[in-house]
Amino acid sequence: MAIRLLTAADVRAALPMSEAIEAMREAFMAVSAGRAHMPLRTHLPLPGSNAATLTMPAATSGSVRLGAKLLTLFPDNPSRGLPFIQGLVVMFDADTGRPSGLLEGTALTAIRTGAASGLATRTLANPGASRVGIIGSGVQARTQLEAVCCARTVERVTVYSRNAEHARRFASEVEARPGVPDTVHVAASPAEVAESSDIICTATGSATPLLEKKDIRPGTHINAVGSFTPSMQELAPDLFGAARLFVDHVPATMEEAGEVIAAVKEGILRQEDLVELGRVLDGKLPGRRGEEDITVFKSVGLAVQDLCAAEVALRRADELGLGVSVEL
């Protein structure tokens, strides 16, 4: 049997952000329509280490897809010059179970996570929002900015990282990319980012909140994608008392999103306050209700997002002649 292998470079070439955003629309609507079938992510800590592995299988009905993602999380890797997140996505033929594609998972994860925020921004941010703040300076931060630039015309970008040199490097690398202004400003604190931004993306592994209610101006839209365990928090619980919260999947959010779990435990938020983005996209529930609304999109990432993104990447790779076909 033949399987198509896509490297990270192949994935980036075959999955432009604009098409990834449309793939996320299908993923979110499949979740809220009950067409996505997936268990909660399996998190396996490695004994004697602060590293872990994640297993994420999924299938969809209607437009049938079948696949799984395997990720490793090694927090000490950046100090070794290696990625924190590494992994693979494997796709199967839904009729026969034959393996049909194997994709480098780090690039795919970064693109589809950015694309989810791009779709949320397009759906929830004020139409005239043009000032973007990025908190974090890693791979995810770059695709967050790329995706927001697909969703809105961006006039100003401000970045903050706890490592100032990383923030300066981020700024110099992204300046003048398509849709990005010629100058990217470096902030001294997350609050300074919030003060000058209409759209904020947080993409960090922080265990303590970076933004509080007092930092956020009326009308701001926030994409929070960094935390994915109960012990991680990028946003203070009190922020949810002033914001409307949109999520990718309620059960996954209540299991994995530390800031949301904390807000519910403190009585600031009720589980029934969480709105799945797919319900807004299909017109079942409202999104932004007015210019002064503070909207938060909290994403923990779903296997169905990987499936929808991988499907597009494999189709376009075949059209473009990318990747290598290997007989197993």
N, C-alpha and C positions, 0 to 999 in steps of 0.2 A: 504494500500500500504506500501511496505517495503522500507526503505532508509538506506544506509550504512553511519554510522557516523565515521569519522576519527579524532582522537585527534592530537595534534601537534607531539607527539611521534610516532603515527601511520604514519603520513605524512612523517616524516623524515626517518622512516624505509622502507616505500613503495616507496620513491622517491629518490634513490641514485643520486648523482650529474651527473654521467655519463649518466644516462637515462634522467635526466632533460635537459641536453644539447641537446640531440637528439630531445626531445620534443620541445625545442625552435627552432630548425631547421625547424620543421614542421610549427610552429607558424609564423616565419618570412617569410617563403615562401608562406604561405596562405595569409598573408597581401599583399605582392607584386604581387601575382597572382590574387588578387581581390576575393579570396574565404573567407576572413574574413569580417564579417558584424558586425559593432560595432559603436555606437555613441561615441563622445568624452566623456571623464570621467566627471560625474556630481560632482561638488565640492560644498558642502553645509556648510558654516560657521555656527557654533552654536552661537546664539545671546548671547552677554555678555561674550564671552569666546574667547580664541585663538585657540580653538579646532574646528574640522571640521569632516564631514563625506564624503566619496567618494562612488559613485555607478558606477559599471562597468559591464554592460551586454554585451554579445557577442554570436554570432553563426557562424558556418562555414558551407560552402557548400562543396560538394565532400565527404570528410570524415566528416559526419554530427555531429556537437557538439552543445550543447545549455547550457548556464549557466550564472552566474553572480557572481560578488564579491562585498561585502559590507565591507568597512573599516572605522575605526574611527582613527583620528589623534589627540592625546592629548599631546602636547609638554611638559606639566608639569609632565607627568606621570613618567619619569625616576627618578625624585627627590622623588617620592613616592614608588619607587621600582617596578613600573609597566611598561609594554612596551609602547613605543610611538605609535606604530602601532598595532592595533588589528582588527580582522575581521573574516569573514566567506566566504567560496566559496560554492555555491549551484549548483549542476549539475542536468539537466533534461534529460529524454529520449526524443530524438528529434522527434520520431514518435508519441508519445502519450502525451508529456508534463508532464509525471509523474516525480516527484522529485526522483532522483536516488542516490544522494550522497550529504553529507554535510561535509565539510572539514574545519578544523581550518586554518584560512587564514594567520596568521602571519608567521608561518613556511613555508607555501606554497609560500608566497610572497618572503621571503628571499631566498628560494632555486631557484625559477624561475628567480629572478633578478640576482643572482649569475650565474646561468646557461646561461643567455643571454650574460653576460660578458665573460664567458668561451668560448662560441661559437664565439663571436666577436674576442677574443684573438686568438683562433685557426685559424680564417679566416684572420685576419689583422696584427697580430704582426709578427715581423721578426722571422724566424724559430729558430734562435739561442738565442732568448730572454730568459734570465734565471734569471734576477734580478727584483724582484717585490716590488713595493711600495704601501702601503695602507694608505690612508688618511681618518681617521675615525676609530672608535674602537667599534662600536655597532654591532648588530646582522647582519646587511647587510655587514659590513666589513668582518666578518668571512666567510660568504658564498661567497663573492667576492674572497677571498684568496683560498678557497677550490676549486672553479671553475677554477681559473687560474692554479692551481696545476694539474688539470685534463687536461688542454690544453697544458702545457709546462712543461719541467723538470726545476724545480726551485732550484737555488743554493743560493740565498740570498733574504731575506725579510726584509724590513724596514717599520716601522709604525710611523705615527704621529697622535696625537690627541691633541686638545686644552687643554684637561685635561691629564696631563702627567701621573697621576696615572692610568687612564683608559688605556693609551697606554701600560704601563708596564704590566698591568693585561692581556691585549690582547696578548702581546708577550709571557707571561708565559703560557697562556692557549693553544696557537696554536703551540708552539714549539714542534717539533717531531711528529706532526700529519702526517698522510700519505701524502707524497710529500713535506712536509715543513721541512726546515733545522733545525738542533738542536738548533741554536741560531737565534732569531729574534731581529733585531736592532731597538732601539727607537730613532727617530730623534727629533731635537729641532724645526724644521720648515717644512712646505710643500716643500720649495725650497730644503732643504737637502734631502728629500725623492726623489725628481725629479733628483737630481744630481747623485744618486746611483742606478737608476732604468731604466730598459728597458720597463717595463710594469707598469703603474700606475692605481690604482683604487681609485676613489673618492666616498665616501659614507657618506656624511654629509648633514646637513640641513642648510648649510651656505647661508647667504644672500649677502655676499661679496666674490669676487673671492679669491681663495686660491692659484691658479697657474697662472702665466703670461707667455707670449711668451718667455721672457728672461730666464725662469727657465727650459725650456724643451730642451733636447738634440736632435739632429737629429736622426731619427730612432725609437723614442719612440712611443709606443702605449698607449693610455689613454682610460679607461672605466670610464665614468662619469655618475653615477646613482643616485646621491643624490637629485638633484634639480628637482622639478616637478611642480613648479608654476612660473609665470612671475617675481615674486619678489625674487626668489632664484637664486644664481649664484655660482658655484664652480670654473668655469674657466673664466679668463678675456677675453673679446671680442677680444683683439688683438691676442690671441693665434690662433684664427681661420684664421687669415691672413697667417699663416705659416703651417696650417694643412689641411688634407683632412678629411671631416666630414661624418660619417656614422650614421644613425639613425634607430630606429625601425619603425617609421611611420611619414611621413612628416607632415600631418595635425596636429597630436597630438604634435609633436615637436614645431611647430610654434604657438601652442596655450599655451603650458605649460613650455617649456624649457627656463628659464630666460636668460641664457648666450647666447643661439642661437638667441633669440628675440632681445637682445641687440646688438649683432654683425650685424644682418640684419639692424636694425635701424641706426646703425652707418656707414653703407655702407661697412663694412669689409667683409661681407658674403652676397651672394644672395640666395634666397630660392631655386633656381635651382641648387645650389651647394650641397644641401643635397642629400645624396645617401642612399636609404633604404638598409639595410643589406641583405634583401631577394633577392634584385636584383643582389647582388654579389654572393650569394649562388646558384642562378639558372643560373649563368653565363652570365646574361644580361649586367652587368656592371663590370668594373675592381675593384679590391680591392687595396691592396698595390702595387705600381708600382716600388718601388726600396727600397734599404736598408736605404736610408736617409729620406724617407717619415716620417713625423709625422702623425699618424692616430689617430682620436678621434671617439670613439663610444659613442654617447649620447643617453641614454635610459630614457624614462619617464614611461615605463611600460604600457602594453596593456592587455585588458581583454582576448584577444585570447591566450596570453601567459598563463594566469591562467587556461583557458579551456584545453589547451594541456597538461599542467602539471598535472591538476586534473584528466584527463582521465587516464594518466599513473599510478598515485597514486591509483586510485580506482581499476584499473585492477590488479595491483600487490598486493594490499591489499586483494583482493578476493583470489588470488593465495596463499598468505601467511597466510590467516586466520586472518588478522588484522582488527581492528575496530569492531563495533557493528551494527547489523541489527535491525532496530527499525520499528515497525508498526505504521504508523501515523493515 
